[in-house]
Amino acid sequence: MNEGLKNRFIGTLSQKELLKLYAKHVNSPKVRLFKGFGLGVILGERKGVKIKTLAGPKPNEPSMELYNCHVCGGVYNLGHGNQKIVQILKDALDSGLDIGDHLLLSEWRALLGEKIAGLMPPGITKTTFGVSGGEAVDSAIKFSRAYTKRKKCISAIGGFHGHTGFALAAGDPGFKENFLWNLSDFKQVPFGDIDALKKNISDDVACIILETIPASAGVLIAQEGYFSEVRELCDDFGVMMIIDEVQAGLGRTGHFWAIYGGLYEHEKVIPDFMVLGKGMSAGIYPITTCSYKPFIEKAVFKDDPFIHISTTGGSDLGCVIACKMLDIQSDPKFLNHVTEMGKLFGKGLEEIADDNSEIINGVRGRGLMWGMEFNSETLGQLAMLSIIKEGVLQNYCGNKKDTLIMMPPLIVKEKEIEEILKRIREGVKKIKHLA
Ligand SMILES: Cc1ncc(COP(=O)(O)O)c(C=O)c1O
């Protein structure tokens, strides 16, 4: 990296000073939490599959170098600083492109919309854009309500769809109670339990929203046939099926979609809505999407094309990035690479689990999205810290703290997988005596 530029943008102040500023002006509980973990925590240099933290805050405390298996929940699918993406952003900026103007039509929204339609499961051809995953989920629930003229929404216990309005309402109580946002029209049922859905579905439900692989709930893998049955139930009751692939989509499973052949190769379920985020931006320029079947459009926009807008959602620059990112990640060679690396990673994790069965219940996952379940929440959290100290960034699932979620960048190479596994094994070994 160009040292002059680095000094202007990374490590502008000491970690100690930055922590003070962060606590004072941004979020003091977060600073307290990380200090309690005893970790250097401010993100510094980042490249490919690795990140570094800034040095300090204690004198002589070195910067940590970490393999990024958190990838911000699927943002860094292409690793950090993918040069093809960086270059196209520079070119787009040099050409004079900016976020566009939501009053007008956008060349790049049209081009990205076409590209997404070409990649979606058949029949999902329309797209509306956002900046965050929560915004895209809000759009899907909002559009479902407009189409069905119903208000109710069913989601999964432990699932996570973001912290905005409807997305928050579809999440767990822990995130919403403080904000007085327990809306009676929003109900949660256990994930993977078709009987629970049958008990709660009725002809006044607007939508069911599910992650294909719920990450925060513990990287849960539904039994084969579950999503097909959800589809049937939705059809029977005229309910919209919303699939959130913010984390599990875009090649994470080794298939472009998780719902359409990624979970079980021959099970190809077509939802009414597909929500994407995170990896769409390649971590370079934010953009998210909510794609849906065309029959829904008329009910949403009626006669007012401005009834649903987002000034910065679907910016021209974001669309340019997303188009390039989709080209890279939908390439069969790329997806094959994910499958191969996923096999290695999954096998390695299974071996670690088998060798440490006193503290690990098991592992589950698809492609490069894996959960490792420990015997207790305490062990899960200790394992997370121990593995970070060995140089692998990952974390426990937000709504299931006994399970670590591990998602290497999709560009990870065989040697890197081997090194990551070695470090995970070492981290686990160091807490085994605590069982
Ligand atoms: C599955 C899923 N959906 C939606 C979201 C919300 O995305 P954002 O944080 O960009 O609003 C997240 C974020 O972690 C997520 O994991």
The ligand as an SDF file (V2000), in Angstrom:
LIG
                    3D

 16 16  0  0  0  0  0  0  0  0999 V2000
  -29.9220  -12.2610    6.7370 C   0  0  0  0  0  0  0  0  0  0  0  0
  -29.8560  -10.7790    6.9420 C   0  0  0  0  0  0  0  0  0  0  0  0
  -30.8390  -10.0060    6.4480 N   0  0  0  0  0  0  0  0  0  0  0  0
  -30.8240   -8.6780    6.5780 C   0  0  0  0  0  0  0  0  0  0  0  0
  -29.7870   -8.0410    7.2380 C   0  0  0  0  0  0  0  0  0  0  0  0
  -29.7990   -6.5470    7.3920 C   0  0  0  0  0  0  0  0  0  0  0  0
  -28.8120   -5.9760    6.6260 O   0  0  0  0  0  0  0  0  0  0  0  0
  -28.2950   -4.4970    6.9840 P   0  0  0  0  0  0  0  0  0  0  0  0
  -27.4560   -4.5980    8.2170 O   0  0  0  0  0  0  0  0  0  0  0  0
  -27.5030   -4.1040    5.7710 O   0  0  0  0  0  0  0  0  0  0  0  0
  -29.5010   -3.6460    7.1870 O   0  0  0  0  0  0  0  0  0  0  0  0
  -28.7440   -8.7920    7.7590 C   0  0  0  0  0  0  0  0  0  0  0  0
  -27.6150   -8.1600    8.4620 C   0  0  0  0  0  0  0  0  0  0  0  0
  -26.8150   -8.7570    9.1160 O   0  0  0  0  0  0  0  0  0  0  0  0
  -28.7750  -10.2010    7.6150 C   0  0  0  0  0  0  0  0  0  0  0  0
  -27.8130  -10.9820    8.0960 O   0  0  0  0  0  0  0  0  0  0  0  0
  1  2  1  0
  2  3  1  0
  2 15  2  0
  3  4  2  0
  4  5  1  0
  5  6  1  0
  5 12  2  0
  6  7  1  0
  7  8  1  0
  8  9  2  0
  8 10  1  0
  8 11  1  0
 12 13  1  0
 12 15  1  0
 13 14  2  0
 15 16  1  0
M  END
$$$$
